[in-house]
Amino acid sequence: MSKILLISDNEKQNQLITKILSKSSLAVISATDEQSIVNCIERSLIQLILIDTEIKVLNATLLCKKLQSITHKENILTISLIEPKTEETEILKLTNAYVTKPINEKILTATITSNLKLKKAVDALSKSNSDLAKSLYQLDVLYNTSTQLAGSLDKQKLITTMIDGLEKSLSFSLSSTLVFNSEHDIDLIINSLYGISPRLEHSLKLRAILSYRALFDKKRIPYDLNISDIKVIKNIKHPLEEYDLNILKYDNLFAPINVGEKFFGLIEVFRENDFSQEDTTCFQTLARQVSLPLENASLYEEIKNTNTKLEKLERLKSEFISIVSHELRTPLTAIKNSLEICLSGKAGDVSSIMDKFLNMAKRNVTRLSGIINDLLDLSKVEAGKMDFKFEKLNINTPVEFMKNTFENVAKEKNIDLVFEKEENIDETYIDTQRIEQVMSNLISNAIKFTNEGGKIIVKTENIKESEIDKTILIGEEKPVFYDNYIKVSVKDSGIGIAQEDLKKVFDQFQQIENSLNRKNGGTGLGLPIAKQLIEAHRGFIWVESELNIGTTFYFVIPVLSEKEKFIIDLDKDIQKAKTCNHSLLLLMIKENQEVENSFIEDVKSEKISLIRKTANTKEVYFNEENTRNYAILLPEADKFAQSFIEKKIESTLEQNKTSEKKYDILYSTVLYPDNATDATEMISEAEELIKNNKVEAKI
């Protein structure tokens, strides 16, 4: 039997409601003092609340506000009993439904029944996933709020809408919003459940100024801001009670309100109960959502025009790739299969002349398929969509495989194909398929441009960084070098390349003019693709040649440590973050290898939960200078995630001070783009902070 909590001091009305609900097998519990009401909710004695807005012994609005933080935990819905022409719109925001007076039996029963059904459904959902239930509610608030934001360009209305959305989704105690209307018109909007003391008001103004200045650390501040410049606007729900400085100890969330380089203000909210990760996400989302409508019309038009051009180019490129992949590839496959059937004799006898022309057609179909594949590969590489699967392997394996693959082709031209491998070659991170693709291109080119009776030598060796001739890298943009490399070369005794043509061999669609090249044809995409693939391995490729003597193609790939590989992955994620206008968070922890209680090992075994890992999360563990190191990269994390993780680490360390198991670590967090602009700078900043034993406090 469902139980209804009736909060009303109208005895006649109470008797009527009890009688009506008893017909539907609903029990009624009456209460008019706050403690009894809270006990009923916390002890899960009731399923639904009916509250009379005209109750005299309690403040219905204040009560509903207080009950919000506890009723949602039990999914208890609240229905208000109101007068038809009531002006108490605030309580309508705080309750789930309402019934007007005088009480109509059918309406009351239907409203309660539908809300009980709703509660039952929500309870079932909460039982399977309570976090999901909360997320759904917040998503609903986000959806409704974003709809309202999209429908207005009035700055004050936008800010109010954002704060209302945050109040509904987070039930905060106090919010402080600094809004820059112009250089000389700056508001601090304070929305609070209770009144605020003068010293709290002064502290909030000072806190807003410090937060504003911290946002532009090492950057030019848009406006010089002082306390006297700020005008305070207070929206107090219940002024009879008052907050003082102790509210600053409550859990808080902070976010700037901006679009790119355009800064509009900042917001901070406080709540006695700790904010969850979902609360943080909801808060960040709303802060971002309000930023967009605040952008001025000229910037909007500029972005709109730029996006239109980019969309057109992207559409043309997509259409081209679609045509290549579907309109050409599909029929070519059918043609190739048909030719093979004809050549096999299954379609009838094949004369020598027919065999000649069918084989010619098959060779050209294969050639055309290669052109299509080259175009698709080039498009993927340029768009950053080429998939790489790096593994720590011996490069001799894919190189020798491709040498063996082309051995018969070389024999047909009476070319001696030799592989000189260094047996103790260092292992490093490579994508086997892509290295095979590079070797296929280099070896096939060597065979193509080497006359009969010639020789091709494929060679692998370990080299030091100092052995690389830096003059061959002229034109490379900010080359990064590592200590050790693997060098692979393909040397032929072919026709060679003129010195003036060497600089063009890696350009797209470039073919070196000579009779042999014209005879063999080609798209001129093989070497540009090879260059892109080697650069994706953080290596370099170059060529040396003499006419009528021969040509040698070289490429080097760095021998990477786990840390260096992590930095490369970090750099790729930064490029993605730039494109998507996202932030990245790097966490680094160091501890002595001889430490008895390992914080890092407890994080690895998930005894300590610092983060919520996703498919895009990257982490690395490595030993260095008698220390155990742990670094982790969190895509799309921001200042709030940074603050959350730091607080989590500090609280864990604080808790362990009083236990037998004590941790001794140094750590740092670095945020892109706020604290660093590239991978090397992020790592250096993280290590510098650890070296100085300094973690910057977040305001």
Secondary structure per residue as TSV (DSSP state, phi and psi in degrees):
chain	resnum	aa	ss	phi	psi
A	1	M	-	360.0	126.7
A	2	S	-	-75.6	142.8
A	3	K	E	-115.2	134.0
A	4	I	E	-110.2	129.5
A	5	L	E	-89.9	117.7
A	6	L	E	-103.9	117.4
A	7	I	E	-106.9	96.4
A	8	S	-	-161.9	143.1
A	9	D	-	-107.0	16.8
A	10	N	-	-96.1	97.7
A	11	E	H	-61.2	-42.1
A	12	K	H	-63.0	-43.5
A	13	Q	H	-65.0	-39.1
A	14	N	H	-62.4	-42.8
A	15	Q	H	-63.4	-39.6
A	16	L	H	-65.4	-45.1
A	17	I	H	-64.5	-41.7
A	18	T	H	-61.6	-42.1
A	19	K	H	-65.3	-43.3
A	20	I	H	-63.8	-44.6
A	21	L	H	-74.4	-26.3
A	22	S	H	-63.9	-27.6
A	23	K	T	-66.2	-25.1
A	24	S	T	-102.2	19.5
A	25	S	T	58.7	39.7
A	26	L	-	-112.2	127.8
A	27	A	E	-90.1	146.1
A	28	V	E	-116.5	128.9
A	29	I	E	-113.0	125.5
A	30	S	E	-100.9	143.7
A	31	A	-	-156.9	143.1
A	32	T	-	-131.4	0.6
A	33	D	S	-112.5	145.8
A	34	E	H	-60.9	-39.9
A	35	Q	H	-64.2	-41.7
A	36	S	H	-64.5	-39.1
A	37	I	H	-62.8	-47.6
A	38	V	H	-62.9	-40.8
A	39	N	H	-60.9	-43.2
A	40	C	H	-60.3	-39.7
A	41	I	H	-72.5	-48.3
A	42	E	H	-68.3	-27.9
A	43	R	T	-90.0	6.1
A	44	S	T	55.7	40.4
A	45	L	-	-84.2	-15.6
A	46	I	-	-128.6	161.2
A	47	Q	S	-113.4	-16.5
A	48	L	E	-158.1	151.3
A	49	I	E	-117.8	131.2
A	50	L	E	-109.9	122.6
A	51	I	E	-125.4	128.6
A	52	D	E	-83.5	118.4
A	53	T	T	-68.0	-15.0
A	54	E	T	-95.8	10.6
A	55	I	-	-59.0	136.1
A	56	K	S	-92.9	-28.1
A	57	V	S	-84.5	-8.5
A	58	L	S	-137.1	157.3
A	59	N	-	-89.7	105.1
A	60	A	H	-60.7	-42.2
A	61	T	H	-64.5	-47.9
A	62	L	H	-62.8	-38.6
A	63	L	H	-63.6	-46.1
A	64	C	H	-60.7	-39.9
A	65	K	H	-62.1	-43.8
A	66	K	H	-68.6	-35.0
A	67	L	H	-74.8	-20.3
A	68	Q	H	-54.9	-41.7
A	69	S	H	-71.1	-16.9
A	70	I	H	-110.4	-28.7
A	71	T	H	-70.4	-33.3
A	72	H	T	-68.3	-23.8
A	73	K	T	-67.0	-33.6
A	74	E	T	-100.6	5.9
A	75	N	T	57.0	37.8
A	76	I	-	-88.8	122.2
A	77	L	E	-89.8	152.1
A	78	T	E	-121.0	130.6
A	79	I	E	-116.6	128.6
A	80	S	E	-97.5	141.3
A	81	L	E	-99.8	114.2
A	82	I	E	-126.5	159.5
A	83	E	-	-75.4	147.5
A	84	P	T	-55.8	-37.0
A	85	K	T	-108.4	33.4
A	86	T	-	-66.3	147.8
A	87	E	-	-107.2	7.4
A	88	E	-	-81.5	70.6
A	89	T	H	-71.2	-22.7
A	90	E	H	-62.2	-41.1
A	91	I	H	-70.0	-25.5
A	92	L	H	-66.2	-31.0
A	93	K	H	-71.9	-24.8
A	94	L	H	-93.8	-9.2
A	95	T	S	-117.0	163.3
A	96	N	S	-88.3	-26.2
A	97	A	E	-159.2	171.8
A	98	Y	E	-146.0	156.3
A	99	V	E	-130.0	129.7
A	100	T	E	-83.9	153.5
A	101	K	S	-92.8	155.5
A	102	P	S	-66.8	157.2
A	103	I	-	-66.9	126.9
A	104	N	-	-102.2	124.0
A	105	E	H	-56.2	-48.0
A	106	K	H	-65.5	-42.7
A	107	I	H	-66.1	-43.7
A	108	L	H	-62.1	-47.9
A	109	T	H	-62.7	-44.3
A	110	A	H	-64.9	-41.6
A	111	T	H	-64.4	-45.6
A	112	I	H	-66.7	-42.8
A	113	T	H	-61.2	-45.3
A	114	S	H	-66.3	-36.7
A	115	N	H	-72.4	-32.8
A	116	L	H	-67.5	-38.4
A	117	K	H	-63.8	-40.4
A	118	L	H	-62.7	-42.7
A	119	K	H	-62.5	-41.8
A	120	K	H	-60.5	-42.8
A	121	A	H	-65.6	-42.9
A	122	V	H	-66.0	-38.1
A	123	D	H	-61.8	-41.0
A	124	A	H	-64.4	-40.9
A	125	L	H	-66.6	-41.6
A	126	S	H	-65.5	-36.0
A	127	K	H	-62.9	-40.5
A	128	S	H	-79.3	-32.5
A	129	N	-	-162.6	91.5
A	130	S	H	-65.5	-33.7
A	131	D	H	-64.8	-36.0
A	132	L	H	-65.6	-38.3
A	133	A	H	-60.3	-43.0
A	134	K	H	-66.6	-41.0
A	135	S	H	-62.3	-40.0
A	136	L	H	-62.0	-41.5
A	137	Y	H	-63.0	-45.0
A	138	Q	H	-67.0	-36.4
A	139	L	H	-63.7	-37.5
A	140	D	H	-63.7	-43.1
A	141	V	H	-63.7	-43.4
A	142	L	H	-60.7	-42.5
A	143	Y	H	-63.0	-49.1
A	144	N	H	-64.4	-40.8
A	145	T	H	-66.8	-44.4
A	146	S	H	-62.8	-34.0
A	147	T	H	-63.9	-42.6
A	148	Q	H	-67.3	-38.8
A	149	L	H	-64.3	-37.8
A	150	A	H	-69.1	-19.3
A	151	G	T	-96.2	9.7
A	152	S	-	-144.2	148.8
A	153	L	-	-121.3	12.6
A	154	D	-	-81.8	117.9
A	155	K	H	-59.3	-47.9
A	156	Q	H	-63.9	-39.1
A	157	K	H	-66.5	-37.3
A	158	L	H	-63.9	-44.1
A	159	I	H	-64.2	-43.7
A	160	T	H	-61.5	-42.4
A	161	T	H	-62.1	-42.5
A	162	M	H	-61.9	-45.7
A	163	I	H	-64.3	-40.7
A	164	D	H	-61.1	-41.2
A	165	G	H	-64.1	-40.5
A	166	L	H	-67.0	-38.0
A	167	E	H	-64.2	-41.6
A	168	K	H	-67.0	-42.5
A	169	S	H	-84.1	-27.7
A	170	L	H	-113.6	-19.3
A	171	S	-	50.6	52.8
A	172	F	-	-73.0	162.5
A	173	S	S	-85.8	-38.4
A	174	L	E	-153.1	140.6
A	175	S	E	-125.5	144.8
A	176	S	E	-128.8	114.5
A	177	T	E	-120.6	117.1
A	178	L	E	-94.0	121.4
A	179	V	E	-122.7	125.3
A	180	F	E	-95.1	97.6
A	181	N	E	-73.2	-38.0
A	182	S	E	-163.1	-178.5
A	183	E	T	-60.8	-32.3
A	184	H	T	-112.8	14.5
A	185	D	E	-134.3	90.3
A	186	I	E	-123.5	123.9
A	187	D	E	-110.0	144.1
A	188	L	E	-114.1	106.0
A	189	I	E	-93.9	117.8
A	190	I	E	-110.4	117.0
A	191	N	E	-108.2	120.4
A	192	S	E	-138.4	145.1
A	193	L	E	-65.3	-40.7
A	194	Y	E	-121.6	172.4
A	195	G	E	-64.9	164.9
A	196	I	E	-123.5	141.9
A	197	S	-	-73.4	157.9
A	198	P	H	-56.5	-39.9
A	199	R	H	-72.7	-29.2
A	200	L	H	-68.3	-40.4
A	201	E	H	-60.2	-44.1
A	202	H	H	-63.7	-40.4
A	203	S	H	-65.7	-38.4
A	204	L	H	-65.8	-38.5
A	205	K	H	-63.9	-45.6
A	206	L	H	-64.4	-40.8
A	207	R	H	-62.6	-40.7
A	208	A	H	-64.0	-41.3
A	209	I	H	-64.8	-44.5
A	210	L	H	-64.5	-39.4
A	211	S	H	-65.1	-41.0
A	212	Y	H	-62.1	-45.4
A	213	R	H	-67.7	-35.3
A	214	A	H	-65.0	-31.2
A	215	L	H	-64.5	-27.4
A	216	F	T	-111.8	31.5
A	217	D	T	-59.1	128.1
A	218	K	T	67.5	11.2
A	219	K	S	-126.2	164.6
A	220	R	-	-73.6	127.9
A	221	I	-	-79.2	129.3
A	222	P	S	-58.3	-45.3
A	223	Y	S	-131.9	140.9
A	224	D	-	-80.9	119.9
A	225	L	-	-119.1	131.2
A	226	N	-	-125.9	163.9
A	227	I	G	-58.3	-38.0
A	228	S	G	-67.1	-17.5
A	229	D	G	-81.6	-12.5
A	230	I	E	-95.3	129.8
A	231	K	E	-101.9	126.4
A	232	V	E	-93.4	129.8
A	233	I	E	-117.8	117.9
A	234	K	E	-108.8	132.1
A	235	N	E	-119.7	99.7
A	236	I	E	-105.0	129.4
A	237	K	E	-75.7	-51.4
A	238	H	E	-133.6	91.2
A	239	P	E	-72.2	-9.0
A	240	L	E	-69.7	-28.4
A	241	E	E	-105.4	161.8
A	242	E	E	-140.1	138.5
A	243	Y	E	-89.6	148.3
A	244	D	-	-124.6	-163.6
A	245	L	G	-61.3	-18.9
A	246	N	G	-62.3	-22.0
A	247	I	G	-66.5	-22.1
A	248	L	G	-68.8	-12.6
A	249	K	G	-85.7	-10.7
A	250	Y	S	-65.8	160.9
A	251	D	E	-63.6	143.8
A	252	N	E	-139.8	157.2
A	253	L	E	-128.1	145.4
A	254	F	E	-137.0	142.0
A	255	A	E	-153.3	140.9
A	256	P	E	-77.8	154.8
A	257	I	E	-113.5	102.5
A	258	N	E	-153.8	166.4
A	259	V	E	-132.3	108.5
A	260	G	T	59.1	-123.6
A	261	E	T	-87.4	-6.1
A	262	K	E	-85.7	119.0
A	263	F	E	-108.2	129.8
A	264	F	E	-113.5	-24.2
A	265	G	E	159.5	-160.9
A	266	L	E	-153.6	161.0
A	267	I	E	-139.8	143.5
A	268	E	E	-138.2	136.1
A	269	V	E	-124.4	150.2
A	270	F	E	-125.2	143.3
A	271	R	E	-149.3	141.7
A	272	E	S	-64.6	-41.2
A	273	N	S	-82.1	144.2
A	274	D	-	-63.4	144.8
A	275	F	-	-80.3	141.6
A	276	S	-	-89.3	174.5
A	277	Q	H	-63.8	-36.2
A	278	E	H	-65.7	-38.1
A	279	D	H	-61.2	-42.4
A	280	T	H	-61.4	-44.7
A	281	T	H	-62.2	-44.4
A	282	C	H	-60.9	-44.3
A	283	F	H	-61.8	-47.6
A	284	Q	H	-61.6	-41.7
A	285	T	H	-62.1	-45.1
A	286	L	H	-65.3	-38.3
A	287	A	H	-63.6	-37.0
A	288	R	H	-72.2	-40.4
A	289	Q	H	-61.6	-36.8
A	290	V	H	-74.7	-19.1
A	291	S	H	-69.2	-41.4
A	292	L	G	-60.3	-47.5
A	293	P	G	-64.4	-16.9
A	294	L	G	-82.0	-9.6
A	295	E	S	-66.8	140.0
A	296	N	-	-72.7	161.3
A	297	A	H	-64.5	-37.1
A	298	S	H	-65.9	-43.1
A	299	L	H	-65.1	-38.8
A	300	Y	H	-60.3	-44.4
A	301	E	H	-65.3	-39.7
A	302	E	H	-62.3	-45.6
A	303	I	H	-64.6	-41.0
A	304	K	H	-61.5	-45.5
A	305	N	H	-65.7	-41.9
A	306	T	H	-62.5	-44.6
A	307	N	H	-62.6	-37.1
A	308	T	H	-62.2	-43.8
A	309	K	H	-65.1	-44.5
A	310	L	H	-64.5	-40.4
A	311	E	H	-63.9	-38.4
A	312	K	H	-65.3	-45.0
A	313	L	H	-63.9	-42.7
A	314	E	H	-65.0	-37.4
A	315	R	H	-66.3	-43.3
A	316	L	H	-63.3	-40.1
A	317	K	H	-66.6	-42.5
A	318	S	H	-64.3	-40.4
A	319	E	H	-63.7	-40.4
A	320	F	H	-63.0	-46.4
A	321	I	H	-62.9	-38.3
A	322	S	H	-63.8	-42.6
A	323	I	I	-63.0	-45.6
A	324	V	I	-61.3	-45.8
A	325	S	I	-75.8	-32.3
A	326	H	I	-104.4	-49.0
A	327	E	I	-73.9	-25.2
A	328	L	I	-104.9	-45.9
A	329	R	H	-63.3	-46.0
A	330	T	H	-61.5	-52.0
A	331	P	H	-65.4	-31.8
A	332	L	H	-63.3	-38.7
A	333	T	H	-62.5	-42.6
A	334	A	H	-64.7	-41.1
A	335	I	H	-64.1	-44.9
A	336	K	H	-61.9	-43.1
A	337	N	H	-64.0	-39.8
A	338	S	H	-64.7	-42.4
A	339	L	H	-62.5	-40.6
A	340	E	H	-65.7	-37.0
A	341	I	H	-64.7	-44.5
A	342	C	H	-62.6	-44.7
A	343	L	H	-65.8	-28.1
A	344	S	H	-75.8	-12.9
A	345	G	T	88.4	0.9
A	346	K	T	-70.0	-21.4
A	347	A	T	-96.4	4.3
A	348	G	S	131.2	171.0
A	349	D	-	-63.3	142.0
A	350	V	-	-114.7	118.5
A	351	S	-	-76.2	168.0
A	352	S	H	-62.7	-37.4
A	353	I	H	-68.4	-43.6
A	354	M	H	-61.1	-41.7
A	355	D	H	-60.8	-39.6
A	356	K	H	-62.4	-48.5
A	357	F	H	-73.0	-35.0
A	358	L	H	-65.0	-41.1
A	359	N	H	-66.5	-35.9
A	360	M	H	-62.5	-43.6
A	361	A	H	-63.6	-41.1
A	362	K	H	-63.5	-41.6
A	363	R	H	-62.2	-40.6
A	364	N	H	-71.8	-33.3
A	365	V	H	-65.2	-42.2
A	366	T	H	-62.6	-42.0
A	367	R	H	-62.5	-43.8
A	368	L	H	-65.9	-36.8
A	369	S	H	-62.2	-38.1
A	370	G	H	-64.6	-39.4
A	371	I	H	-61.7	-44.8
A	372	I	H	-61.5	-44.9
A	373	N	H	-62.3	-38.9
A	374	D	H	-61.8	-44.8
A	375	L	H	-62.2	-42.4
A	376	L	H	-66.4	-42.3
A	377	D	H	-63.0	-44.4
A	378	L	H	-61.6	-41.7
A	379	S	H	-62.5	-42.0
A	380	K	H	-65.4	-44.1
A	381	V	H	-62.7	-46.4
A	382	E	H	-65.7	-33.7
A	383	A	H	-83.8	-2.7
A	384	G	T	70.8	22.7
A	385	K	-	-105.8	4.4
A	386	M	-	-70.8	127.5
A	387	D	-	-83.1	131.8
A	388	F	-	-121.6	136.5
A	389	K	-	-121.2	89.0
A	390	F	-	-80.4	130.5
A	391	E	E	-135.0	152.1
A	392	K	E	-81.8	106.8
A	393	L	E	-139.2	170.5
A	394	N	E	-88.9	120.8
A	395	I	T	-69.1	-17.8
A	396	N	H	-59.8	-30.9
A	397	T	H	-62.5	-56.5
A	398	P	H	-67.4	-32.8
A	399	V	H	-66.5	-45.4
A	400	E	H	-66.8	-36.3
A	401	F	H	-59.7	-45.4
A	402	M	H	-70.8	-32.3
A	403	K	H	-62.9	-45.1
A	404	N	H	-65.8	-34.2
A	405	T	H	-62.6	-38.5
A	406	F	T	-95.2	3.3
A	407	E	H	-61.4	-44.9
A	408	N	H	-66.8	-36.7
A	409	V	H	-62.1	-41.5
A	410	A	H	-65.8	-39.4
A	411	K	H	-63.2	-33.8
A	412	E	H	-61.1	-28.4
A	413	K	T	-101.4	10.2
A	414	N	T	58.6	40.2
A	415	I	-	-102.9	133.2
A	416	D	E	-85.9	111.9
A	417	L	E	-104.3	115.5
A	418	V	E	-119.5	143.6
A	419	F	E	-118.6	116.0
A	420	E	E	-107.7	100.6
A	421	K	-	-108.3	145.8
A	422	E	-	-84.9	120.0
A	423	E	T	-65.3	-37.6
A	424	N	T	-94.9	42.0
A	425	I	-	-65.1	140.1
A	426	D	-	-69.9	145.1
A	427	E	E	-83.0	146.6
A	428	T	E	-152.4	178.6
A	429	Y	E	-83.6	116.6
A	430	I	E	-138.4	158.3
A	431	D	-	-100.6	107.9
A	432	T	H	-55.1	-44.7
A	433	Q	H	-61.8	-40.9
A	434	R	H	-73.2	-35.8
A	435	I	H	-65.5	-39.9
A	436	E	H	-62.0	-37.8
A	437	Q	H	-64.1	-41.6
A	438	V	H	-64.7	-47.5
A	439	M	H	-64.0	-37.7
A	440	S	H	-58.8	-43.6
A	441	N	H	-66.5	-44.8
A	442	L	H	-68.7	-43.1
A	443	I	H	-70.3	-42.1
A	444	S	H	-63.9	-38.5
A	445	N	H	-63.6	-41.8
A	446	A	H	-62.0	-43.1
A	447	I	H	-65.7	-41.1
A	448	K	H	-62.1	-39.4
A	449	F	T	-104.3	15.6
A	450	T	S	-111.3	130.5
A	451	N	-	-72.2	162.8
A	452	E	T	-57.4	142.2
A	453	G	T	85.2	2.1
A	454	G	-	-82.1	-172.5
A	455	K	E	-140.7	140.6
A	456	I	E	-127.5	129.0
A	457	I	E	-116.3	120.6
A	458	V	E	-102.0	129.1
A	459	K	E	-137.7	141.5
A	460	T	E	-125.1	144.7
A	461	E	E	-160.7	155.7
A	462	N	E	-86.8	136.5
A	463	I	E	-138.3	163.4
A	464	K	E	-93.5	160.5
A	465	E	G	-58.8	-34.2
A	466	S	G	-67.3	-18.3
A	467	E	G	-83.7	-6.5
A	468	I	S	-84.5	127.2
A	469	D	-	-75.8	106.8
A	470	K	G	-67.0	-19.8
A	471	T	G	-67.1	-22.4
A	472	I	G	-75.0	-11.7
A	473	L	G	-100.4	16.2
A	474	I	T	-59.1	129.8
A	475	G	T	101.9	-18.5
A	476	E	-	-69.5	135.0
A	477	E	S	-87.9	112.4
A	478	K	S	47.5	63.6
A	479	P	-	-64.0	139.2
A	480	V	-	-108.9	131.8
A	481	F	-	-113.4	152.3
A	482	Y	-	-120.6	168.6
A	483	D	S	-67.8	-44.0
A	484	N	E	-125.8	147.3
A	485	Y	E	-136.3	159.3
A	486	I	E	-107.2	127.7
A	487	K	E	-109.0	128.9
A	488	V	E	-121.0	134.8
A	489	S	E	-134.0	149.3
A	490	V	E	-127.4	106.9
A	491	K	E	-109.7	128.0
A	492	D	E	-122.1	165.6
A	493	S	-	-108.8	39.3
A	494	G	S	-85.0	-154.9
A	495	I	S	-75.9	-17.7
A	496	G	-	77.8	174.8
A	497	I	-	-131.5	135.6
A	498	A	-	-64.1	147.5
A	499	Q	H	-57.3	-38.6
A	500	E	H	-69.9	-16.2
A	501	D	H	-96.4	-12.1
A	502	L	H	-59.1	-37.9
A	503	K	T	-71.3	-9.8
A	504	K	T	-100.6	-6.4
A	505	V	T	-66.4	-25.5
A	506	F	T	-99.4	7.3
A	507	D	S	-82.0	146.9
A	508	Q	T	-66.8	139.5
A	509	F	T	61.8	18.5
A	510	Q	-	-95.2	132.9
A	511	Q	-	-128.7	133.4
A	512	I	-	-77.0	124.8
A	513	E	-	-72.1	111.7
A	514	N	S	-160.4	166.1
A	515	S	H	-63.9	-37.7
A	516	L	H	-68.0	-39.0
A	517	N	H	-64.1	-43.3
A	518	R	H	-62.3	-35.3
A	519	K	H	-69.6	-37.8
A	520	N	H	-88.5	-24.9
A	521	G	-	69.8	-161.5
A	522	G	-	132.2	163.9
A	523	T	-	-89.9	-19.6
A	524	G	S	78.6	19.8
A	525	L	-	-106.8	-16.6
A	526	G	H	-58.9	-49.8
A	527	L	H	-70.5	-41.1
A	528	P	H	-58.7	-38.5
A	529	I	H	-66.4	-43.5
A	530	A	H	-58.5	-41.5
A	531	K	H	-61.6	-44.3
A	532	Q	H	-63.6	-40.2
A	533	L	H	-67.7	-40.5
A	534	I	H	-67.4	-39.7
A	535	E	H	-65.4	-31.2
A	536	A	H	-65.4	-23.8
A	537	H	T	-87.7	6.7
A	538	R	T	66.4	29.8
A	539	G	-	-110.6	-172.1
A	540	F	E	-132.8	149.7
A	541	I	E	-132.7	140.2
A	542	W	E	-152.2	174.6
A	543	V	E	-137.3	144.9
A	544	E	E	-128.7	139.1
A	545	S	E	-159.5	154.4
A	546	E	E	-135.9	137.5
A	547	L	T	-59.2	133.2
A	548	N	T	64.2	8.1
A	549	I	T	-110.0	-45.5
A	550	G	E	145.4	174.0
A	551	T	E	-133.2	143.2
A	552	T	E	-128.3	122.6
A	553	F	E	-98.9	132.5
A	554	Y	E	-120.4	147.1
A	555	F	E	-144.6	148.8
A	556	V	E	-123.4	142.5
A	557	I	E	-126.3	131.4
A	558	P	E	-68.8	146.0
A	559	V	-	-86.3	105.7
A	560	L	-	-97.3	138.8
A	561	S	-	-79.5	170.4
A	562	E	H	-61.0	-37.3
A	563	K	H	-66.8	-43.6
A	564	E	H	-64.7	-38.6
A	565	K	H	-63.8	-38.4
A	566	F	H	-62.9	-40.2
A	567	I	H	-64.5	-38.5
A	568	I	H	-63.3	-45.3
A	569	D	H	-61.3	-38.8
A	570	L	H	-62.2	-42.0
A	571	D	H	-63.0	-40.5
A	572	K	H	-63.8	-41.1
A	573	D	H	-67.1	-32.4
A	574	I	H	-65.2	-40.5
A	575	Q	H	-61.5	-41.6
A	576	K	H	-64.8	-41.7
A	577	A	H	-63.0	-37.8
A	578	K	H	-61.3	-45.1
A	579	T	H	-63.5	-41.5
A	580	C	H	-93.6	-0.7
A	581	N	T	57.9	44.4
A	582	H	-	-106.9	168.6
A	583	S	-	-109.5	164.2
A	584	L	E	-134.6	146.0
A	585	L	E	-122.1	128.1
A	586	L	E	-108.8	125.8
A	587	L	E	-112.5	129.9
A	588	M	E	-129.0	133.9
A	589	I	E	-129.1	136.8
A	590	K	E	-127.3	142.2
A	591	E	E	-149.5	156.5
A	592	N	E	-65.0	139.1
A	593	Q	T	-63.5	-25.8
A	594	E	T	-89.6	4.6
A	595	V	-	-63.4	142.2
A	596	E	S	-74.2	-46.4
A	597	N	S	-106.9	112.0
A	598	S	-	-91.6	113.4
A	599	F	H	-63.6	-42.5
A	600	I	H	-63.6	-43.9
A	601	E	H	-63.5	-35.9
A	602	D	H	-69.7	-31.1
A	603	V	H	-70.4	-43.2
A	604	K	H	-61.4	-40.2
A	605	S	T	-85.0	3.0
A	606	E	T	65.1	22.7
A	607	K	S	-70.6	-28.0
A	608	I	S	-116.4	124.0
A	609	S	-	-103.8	108.8
A	610	L	-	-101.0	-35.0
A	611	I	-	-138.4	166.2
A	612	R	-	-107.1	106.8
A	613	K	-	-74.7	145.0
A	614	T	-	-126.6	179.7
A	615	A	T	-63.6	-24.0
A	616	N	T	-92.9	-4.7
A	617	T	-	-70.5	133.9
A	618	K	E	-121.2	139.5
A	619	E	E	-143.8	155.8
A	620	V	E	-148.1	140.9
A	621	Y	E	-118.9	133.0
A	622	F	E	-155.5	152.8
A	623	N	E	-100.5	141.2
A	624	E	E	-159.9	122.7
A	625	E	T	52.3	52.5
A	626	N	T	62.5	20.4
A	627	T	E	-122.9	149.3
A	628	R	E	-95.9	130.0
A	629	N	E	-121.8	145.6
A	630	Y	E	-138.8	124.8
A	631	A	E	-129.2	139.8
A	632	I	E	-140.7	140.1
A	633	L	E	-112.9	128.1
A	634	L	E	-115.3	103.0
A	635	P	E	-66.2	147.3
A	636	E	T	60.9	20.0
A	637	A	-	-90.2	155.1
A	638	D	-	-137.3	-161.7
A	639	K	H	-57.6	-34.0
A	640	F	H	-73.2	-39.7
A	641	A	H	-64.9	-38.5
A	642	Q	H	-60.5	-48.8
A	643	S	H	-64.4	-40.1
A	644	F	H	-62.2	-46.0
A	645	I	H	-66.5	-41.8
A	646	E	H	-62.8	-42.2
A	647	K	H	-63.7	-38.0
A	648	K	H	-64.7	-44.2
A	649	I	H	-63.6	-47.0
A	650	E	H	-62.3	-41.2
A	651	S	H	-66.3	-37.0
A	652	T	H	-65.4	-43.5
A	653	L	H	-64.7	-39.0
A	654	E	H	-65.6	-42.6
A	655	Q	H	-63.7	-34.0
A	656	N	H	-83.7	-6.8
A	657	K	T	-63.1	-33.5
A	658	T	T	-94.3	0.0
A	659	S	S	-105.6	169.7
A	660	E	S	-69.4	-29.1
A	661	K	-	-88.8	101.6
A	662	K	-	-109.5	138.0
A	663	Y	-	-101.4	150.5
A	664	D	-	-137.4	95.1
A	665	I	-	-131.9	162.2
A	666	L	E	-122.3	140.7
A	667	Y	E	-146.1	164.5
A	668	S	E	-154.0	157.6
A	669	T	E	-130.2	137.3
A	670	V	E	-130.6	132.6
A	671	L	E	-110.6	130.6
A	672	Y	E	-97.1	134.8
A	673	P	T	-96.5	6.9
A	674	D	T	-63.9	-44.6
A	675	N	T	-104.1	-16.5
A	676	A	-	-159.3	157.3
A	677	T	S	-114.6	-10.1
A	678	D	S	-148.4	175.7
A	679	A	H	-63.6	-47.3
A	680	T	H	-60.8	-42.1
A	681	E	H	-66.3	-37.4
A	682	M	H	-64.0	-46.4
A	683	I	H	-64.0	-45.2
A	684	S	H	-61.3	-43.2
A	685	E	H	-63.7	-42.0
A	686	A	H	-63.0	-43.3
A	687	E	H	-70.8	-33.6
A	688	E	H	-67.0	-41.8
A	689	L	H	-62.2	-40.7
A	690	I	H	-66.8	-42.0
A	691	K	H	-58.7	-40.3
A	692	N	T	-86.4	2.5
A	693	N	T	52.8	47.5
A	694	K	-	-133.5	124.7
A	695	V	-	-119.0	117.0
A	696	E	-	-63.9	129.1
A	697	A	-	-72.3	140.7
A	698	K	-	-97.2	129.2
A	699	I	-	-80.7	360.0
